[in-house]
Amino acid sequence: MAGKVVIGAQDFVKLRENGYFYVDKTSFIKEWWESGDDVTLITRPRRFGKTLNMSMLETFFSVEHADKGALFEGLSIWEDEKYRALQGTYPVVSLSFARVKEGNYQSAREKMCEILRDLYRDFRYLLDSEVLTDADRAYFQRVQSVDVSDSDATSALYQLSGFLYRYFGKKVLILLDEYDTPMQEAYVDGYWSEITSFMRSLFNSTFKTNPYLARAVMTGITRVSKESIFSDLNNLKVVTTTADEYATAFGFTEEEVFEALDEYGYGNLKKEIKFWYDGFIFGKQKDIYNPWSILNFLDTGEVAAYWVNTSSNALVSQLLQAGTVNIKKQFERLICGEHIYSTIDEQIVFNRLDGSEQAVWSLLLASGYLKVISRQSYLEIPVGMEPLYELAITNREVELMFRRMVHDWFSVTEQEYNSFVEALLVCDTDAMNDYMNQVAMNMFSSFDTGKKTSKAEPERFYHGFVLGLMVDLQKDYVVTSNRESGLGRYDVMIEPRDKSKNAYILEFKVFNSRREQSLEDTVRAAHAQIEEKQYAAVLIAKGIPKEHIYKYGFAFEGKKVLIG
């Protein structure tokens, strides 16, 4: 009989003791242990079983769970006598930074110190042992105080490792889940330098200069640059989404998904489930499904966007909305189902994300929103060059998330926005001008990168606007930009799927005071370019009559806009 599907359960003991639905990932224990790596950092997208696997590791190795061996019966790890003997034999320190999502450094520091305080409380039995000196007990109490110093806080895991080593006579395993959550929040809220200074000291004492550490595992979404927090940590093994190690340990394989669908009576929906939830690739392992959506589907029997709605996408939205013109163009291509090509650096430097196309696509790849279709080999490119990655949106669920994200950019003026779309389709330029000037005044700053506004900023705004158009027009129109037609490249083309309807060509131009006296002149220049470059040629070739092709010139000077 199929076990009950439980949503959000991340406790291995709870799942196994209650006989809930569980996909056996215990082979991860053996693969990690036999790797021999001192400190392992594994990056995977959110909701891919990182926390559950860390709970599994803790249950397997911790002396606190020495009586829990029966929970592993029937699982792959229990088939090996060597590992049966290993279960419950190590002191384990397990913690998570998943809750550190504060808006300022002081609150984030307090939350991390609270987590350390709670951790020490779990080991308060050490205070009654003879292995602690009076000085040790005094330190133990200081860590549990609300005004703990930076020095005591950043040494807390190091000191606790020493206490446990003396108590059990064995070096310690440290498991740190969601290590990068504080840094992602710090980047979004502007306290990056403070948080990285604190965490650099914490990680150095815990993982680099800790003689009581046997081995450690860290998990997160991104691989934060070594210079940010891992300086001098030469014993760190990093396993990103493009690495082959642990490729099937996080997420469900297609075989596991299809077996579950059959078991729960949904075997006839395999094609639909694959379209919505497949697409993740770890190393060479293709057809990885995100567990969160599969569990929700098994629970409800309804296909829906589950994974993309589980947390804020503020960082992704911020980077795309404030990105360069080329980032917006590439993003538009992705939403239209095309592939893009970029170099990738899996070592994310958060404080260099602004304006770096490589960093933006790298972050989206690490977060699971993009997948690698192909990659150049270093043997295929000149010396000194970096390989190009062919990237695409992961699946239908992620595509829907991006479309909703773009729509949200314009939600503050949603009613007027819908009116603008209607005005565009009926050629009401007065209504279009009223709306566009209102939006330019009210929303222009949201597309600024925070640096001095440049001549490129208006272009950034309009490319963001084009993406907004796509959301509501996609059903009846094909919206493309910067494509070849006639003798040049148009800015935007709105092509009807029903050839009996009107088509539209939009050309954007910045006011040039050396050649033009007014924005009206700029509009005329835009129209002249449409005609001279024969942008309508591709539409005419597809059978759309000339009289059904409408042309708009968008002229702008700073926040002033004129459409004609």
N, C-alpha and C positions, 0 to 999 in steps of 0.2 A: 504493500500500500504506500502511495506517495506521501512523503512527510509534509506537514503543514508549512506553507510558505510564510515566512515572517519578514516584514519589511524593516530595515534599519538595524537589525540585530548584528552586533559586531563583537559579541562575546562568544568565543569558541566553546566554552564550558556550557553556556546556556543553550546553544544550538544542539550540541551533542546530547546533553542530559535530557532534553525534551524531545529528541527525535525529529527536530525540524529539518526542512530541506537544506541539504549541504552538499556542495560539490567538493570532492576530495582534492585538496591542494597540499597534502602533507609531503608530497615528493619535494616540495620547496625546502623542507627541513633538511633532507639529505643533501640536496644540491648545494645549499648554503654551507652546511657544515663541512662538506668535503672540498669546498673551494679553498678553505684555509685562510681566507682574507681576514685581516684584523678588524677593519672597520669598513662596512659595506653601506653605501648609499644607493637606494633604489628609487628611481623616479617613475611614477605612473600617474595618469589622470585621476581626478577625484572620483570617488565611488567605484573604485576598481578592486576593492578587497584588501587594501593595504592594512587597515586597522584590524580586520579579522585575521589576517595572516600574522600580524604582530601578536595578537591575542593567542593564536595557535602556537607561536614560538614560545611565548611565556608559559603557557600551560604545559608544553612538552618539556622544557628545560628546567623550570623553576623548582627548587626544593619545596616551595610552598605548595606545589601541586604534585608532590611525589606519590600521592594516593590516587591520582587521576589517570593512571595508565589505561584503565578500561575504556576511556573516552576515545582512544585511538584504535581500539579493536575493530577490525574490518576495513581499516584504512591502509593505504599502501605502505606507510612508514612502519607499521607494526609487523610486516612480513619479514623484516630484517632483525635477527636476534641482537645484533650489535646495537641497534637503536633502541630496542626494548630496554637494554641495560643502561642506556644513556638518559632515559626519561627521568625527570625529577632529580637531577644531580647537581645543578648549578644555582648559586644565588643569582637572582635576576632583578635588575632595576628597570622598570617599564614606566614610561611617561609619554604624554602627548602634548603638543603645542596647538592642537586643533582649535582650542577655545580662545587663543590669543588673537582677537580681531578688534583691537581697540583703535580709537581715532587719534591718539596722541602717544608719545613715548612714555610718559609717566604712567599712564593707565596700562600700557602694554607691559612695562617692567613690573608693575604691581601684580598683574595677572600671572606672569611667569614665576614670580616669587611665591605667589599663592600655590601654584602647581608644585613647586619645590617643597613648600611647607606641607602640603598634603602628602607628598611622597615620604617625607621624613616621619610624618605621623603613622604611616603604614609600617615603619620599622622602629616604632618607639620601644619595642621589646629590647632593643639594643641598650637602652638606658639602664636596664636592670642587670646587664651582663658585666662580667669582670674585665672584658676586653677594652672597655672605654675608660680612659683616664678622666680626671676632673676637668682637664682642659677640653677633652673631647666632648664631655657632657655640656660644658659651657658653650662650645661651638654649636652643638646640636640644638640647644635652646635658642641661640642667636638666629639660626636659620629659620626657626619657627616663629620669630617675632615679625611684626608687621613693618618694622623699620629696618629690616636687614640691610647691611651695607652691600655695595657692589662687590667688594672683595670676598665677603662671605658667600654671597649668592652665586657668583661665578665659580666658586670652588666647591659648591655643594655636592655635585655628583662625584667629583674626585674624592672628597672626604668620605662620602657615604660608601663608595667602593672600598676604601680602606677599612672602614668599620666592619663591613660585611666580610671582607677577606679575613680579618682577624677572628671574626665570630665563626665562620664556616671553614676556615683553613683552605679556601679555594677562591681563585680569581672570579671576577664578576662578569656576567653578560649584561650589556646595556642596550635597551630597545627604545628608540626615540621616534615616535610617529609624528607625521606632519611637521617636520622640522622647519619648513620654509613658510608656514602660514604667517608668522609675525612679520617676515620680511616683505611679503606681498602686500600686507596691510600697510606697512610702513612706507612703501613706495607710493601707494595710492594716496595716503594721508600726509606725506611729506616729512617723515621723521626717520629717513633711511640711515643717515650717518650715526645717529644715536643708537638705534637698535642693533646695527651691525657691530658697533664697538663693544656693546654688552655681550652679544652672542659670540663674537670672536674669542673673547676671554673665556666664556663658558665652555666653548667647544675645544679650545686649546688645552685647558686643564683636564677636561673629561676624556678626550680621545687621543691626545698627543703625549702628554706628560703624565699619564696615569699608569703606574706600575701594577695596579691592582685590576686592570682590565684584561679579561680573557679575550673577548670579542664583542663587537657591537654591530647593530643594524640601525640605519636611519631610513625613513621613508619620507617622500614629499612629492610634489608635483613637478618642481623644477630643480635643475642642478644650478645652484647659485655659484657664481664665480669663486674660484679658490681665493682670490685676493680679497673678497668681501668678508668671508668668515672662516675659511679653511686654510689660512696662511700657515705654512710649516707643517701641515698635516699630510705628511708623505706616505702614510700608511692607509690612505683612503682609496677604496675600490669603488668607482662610480659605475652604476648600471643604469643607462638611460633607455628610452623607448626604442632606440635604434640598435641596442646591444642584444646579443643572442642569449645571454644568461637570463634565467628565470622567465623565459618568454611566455610560458603557459601558466606560471604561478599566479598571475594577477589577471583577472578577467576570465571569461568563459570561452573555451574553444567551440568551434562549430559543432563538433561531435558531442560535446557536453550539452550544448543548447538543444540540438535536435533530439537527443535522448530525453531531455526534460520535457520538451514539447510532446513527444510521444507518450511519456509517462502521465502527463496531466491532461491528455486528450486534445491537444492542439496540433497534432502532426500535420493536419491539412493546411496550416498557416505558415509553414517553414519559409516559403518564398517571401511573404510579406514581412515576417520577422527579420529576415536577412536584409531586406531593403532598408528597413528602419534602423536596425541596431548593429549590423555588422560593419566592418570597415576599418577597425583598429588593427594596426600592424606593429608587433614588437619584434625587433630583430628581423629574422627571416620568416617568422611565424605570422602568417596571414589569417584572416577570418577570425579575429578576436572580437567578442561581443562585450558590451559593458554590462556588468552583472545587475546594476541597479534597475535598468529598464527591463531586463529579462525577468527579474523577480517580480517587479510590479505587473508585468504582463501576465505571468503565471498566476498572480494573486487576483487580478481583476478580469482577465480575458479580453481586455481592451487595448488596442494599439494606440499609443499616445506618446507625447514628448515628456518622458519622465526624467531622464538624466539631466537634460539641459535646464530643468526648472528647479534643481536641488540647491543651488546657491547663487550668490551674486556674481554677475559677470562684469563688475564695474571696471576692473583693470583692462579686460579685453575691449570693452566699449570705449574706454578712455583712449587707449592706444590707437584704435581705428578711427575714432572721431577726430582726434587731433593729429593724425598721421599726415605724411606728405601726400602730394597729389598722386604720385605713383602708387603709394600704398592703397589709396582709395580706388584707383583704376584696377589694380590687381585684385582687390577685394571684390569689386564689381564682377570681374571675370569669374572669380570663385563662386559667387552666388548664382551666376548664370550657368554653372555646371562645367566650366572650363578648368584647365590646369594651369598653374603658374610655375615658374622656375626661379629658384633663389638659392644662394649659399645658406648654410645653416650652421649656427654655433650653439651647441647644446649647453654651453657654459653661460648661463644667463647673467648678464650684468645689469641689474635692475636700474641703477642710477645712470645707465646709458641707453635706456630704452627709447627716450624721446628722439624721434627722427631717424632711428636706425631701422631700416627695412628688414635687414637680416635678423635683428633681435626680435622684432614683432612676429615674423613668421616662425622663428625658433620657439617663442613662447607659445604660440598657437599650436604648434606641433607637440610640444611637451604637454600641453593642457588637453590634448586629445581632439581638438577642433579641426586639425588638419591631419592628413595621412601622407606617407611617402609612397608615391607610385613607382618611382625609379630614382636611381642615384648614379651619377658618374663615378667611375673609378679613378683613383689618382693616376693610374696608368694611361688614362684616356685624355688627360689634360696636361698643358705645359707645366714645367717645374715652377713652383711659386704660386700657382693658381689654386683656388679652392673648388671642389666639385660642386656642381649644381644639383639640387634636389627637385624632382618633379612633384608638386604638391597639389592636393585636391581636398575639398571638404569631405569629412569622414563618412557621413551618411545622411539620410533624410532628416533625422532628428536634429543634427547639428545645423543643417541648412535652415530648418525652421527657426532655430534659435537666432541665427544671424538675421533673418528677415524680420523677426520680432524686434531685435535690437535696433535695427535701422528705423523701424516704425516708431520706436520709443523716442528716438532723437527728435522727432517732430510732434510728439504727443502734446507738448505744451500749447500748441496751436492747432490741435487735431481738427476741430470743426472748420477752421479757415483753410487748413491744408486740403481737406476734402473738397472744399469749394474751389480751391485753386486748380485741382485736377479737373474738376468739371469745367472751369473757365478755360483751361488749356484746350480741352477737347472741343469746345464750341467757339474758340478763338475770341474770347472776351478779354482783350488785353487790358482793359481798365481794371477788372477784378484781379487779373494776374499781377499787375503793377502794385495795387494796394496791398495784396498779400505779401509779395516778395519784399517790398520795402519795410513792411512790418517785421517780417522774420529777420531780415538783415540787421535791423536795429536791435531786436530783442535776443537773437540767438547767435549772432556773429562770434561773440566771445567764447562760446562753447567749442568752437573749432580752432581756437588759438592754442598754441603749444605752451603758452606762458612766457614766451620770449617776445622781443620787440616785433610788432606786426610788420610783415614784409609784403611786397607786391604779390607774393604767392598766396597770401591768406584768403583773398576773395576766391581764387580758384579752388582752394581747399573747400571753402564753403559750398560752392556750386557742385562740386563732385559729391559732397555729402548729400546735397539736395537731390541729385540724380539718383543716388541709392534709395532715397526716400520715395521718389517716384516709382521705383521698381516694385515696391511692396504692393501698392494698390493697383498697378497697371499690369502686373505680370500675367494675370489670368487671361486678359484679352489682347495684350500687346507683347511684343518682344522689344525690350529696351536695351540698346547697345550704345557704347561710346568709344570714341577714338579709333574707329575702324576705317578702312580704306573704302572709298566709293568715288567713282569718277576720277578726278585728277588729284585727289588729296584725302585727308582724314577729317571726317566730321567730328563735332563734339558729342552730340547726342542724336540718336535716331530712335523714334518710337514707331515701330512697324506693326500694323494690325494683323492679328491672326486671321481675321475675316477680311479678305481682300476688298470687300465692298465698303469697308469703313475707311476713314481718313488716316493718313500717316503724317508724321510731324518730324521736322528737322530743327534742332536747336543749336545755335552757334553763340558761344560766349566770347565777349571781347572786353578788355580793359580799356578805359578811356585813355587816349594818347594825346596830351596837350600840344605836342609838336605838329600833329597832323589833323587834329579835330578841334572844333570850336565848342562843341557841346556833346552831351550824351546822345542826342538825336543823330549827330554825325556818326557816332560809334555804332548805333543800330544800323544805319545805312551801310556802313562798312561791313558789318556782319552779314547782311543780306547779299551784298556784292560778292563776298567770298563764297557764300553758298552757291550762287549762280556761276561764278567763274570756275570754281572747282568741280562743278557738276555733281554735287553731293546726292542729288536725287536719282542719279543713274541706277543705283542698285535697287531702289524701290520700283522704278519704271521697268527694269528688267524682270522684276517679279510679278509684273502685271498690274501694278497700281497706277491708275490714270493720273496724269500730271495735275488735273484739277482737284484731285483728292490728296495732294501733298501740300501741307501747310508749313511755312517756314517762319521761325522766330529768331530775332536777334536780341540777345541779352547783353546790354551794356551796363557796366558798373564802374564806379569810381569810389573806392572805399566802401562805405555802407550805402551809397546812393545807387539805385538800380533803375533802369528803364528797359522795358520790354516792348518790342514793336514787330 
